[in-house]
Amino acid sequence: MRFTEAGRVARDALRANRLRSGLTMFGVVIGVAAVVLLVAIGSGTRREVERQVEGLGSNLLVVVPGRLDFGSAPAASRLSLADVDAVSRMVGDPTRVAVTVTSGETVRAGARSAFGTVQGVLETTPRVFVRDVAQGAYLSASDVAAARRVVVLGATVARTLFGDRDPVGQRVTVAGARFRVVGVFAPMGRSLGVDRDGEVHIPVTAAHRLYGTQRIDGIAVRAPDRERIPELGDRIVEELSRRHPDTDFSAVSQDQVLGVLGNILGMLTGVLAAIAGISLFVGGVGVSNVMLMSVRERTREIGLRKAVGARSQDVGRQFLIEAVLLTTLGGLTGMLLGVAAAWLLAAVSPVPVAVTWWSLALAFGVATIVGIVFGVVPARRAARLDPVVALRTD
């Protein structure tokens, strides 16, 4: 029996039992759709995290006290503005160096209040990080030098405190001290789980006076080019370790952050795909059971075909093609259903979704393999039937 004729016979056999064929394919359809959808969610999440990390700025290097290892306790910072000056001399361009002193505070304007992340910063922050000012202006070098009580509000904080009014020039209270609003950031949304629109920037010198400290929580450097980041990080850590022999320091680049997060999200995507693959396995078991039932129902047909000259391999090939055809049709339907579900999820929810070609190829390939694997046993059973015994079967 030629392959094309075997395919035609398999197609006619499936058409003769459309309801049973449809129910058999249902498990494969659900399994393939689940694989496509869950992998799309994992891939979309990974791309969104990469976009957010890269959106912070280019060629970033962040230096913090302590070791950035999982399970390690945060280290108390002993960095000061003198250390920042030393790092700036190493970089060769002070405008490429930014700092932060962070504290959560309630910001008030009249009877209204909003909780914000107050950051003491230098005027260089917009050059090191990507931060656009929608209204007014950012902090100036003279503001930092004079420790002026001026503030730049995040979009959410400004909207909560002033509504539709222009905040620039208004007065707010931060940690009990009065500050004048000089600017408002453009809306940025959340980045790496942090609400960037809830940030409030004040001069780092004003933050030192406000909190009665001289510490710097971290230093960020924008390297001239990506190739110099590892060497620059090593030099900065070496210099800070020399200045503070009893403190460890870590320099982390964007590539390192993306690498760690990428590995974690890649494992998560694999786990999601494996969970969805269980549905495909269950669907394959269903295909095998239905094909075994089909062999039993068509025993006389098999005996008749063998009696008129069909070889055992022809009979086995026919039943194997039927099983593969079932899972292939189920795979195609599941792919369409999975893509449609992914698009719908992206349209009605904030969940990031990215349908990739390899997830479609993987789902379809696995569905085909399921048909082959779970169709072998019924095909071999049909091929081994004795034609005389088969013809005598009621």
Order of alpha helices (4+ residues) and beta strands (2+ residues): alpha-alpha-beta-alpha-beta-beta-alpha-beta-alpha-beta-alpha-beta-beta-beta-beta-beta-alpha-beta-alpha-beta-alpha-alpha-alpha-alpha-alpha
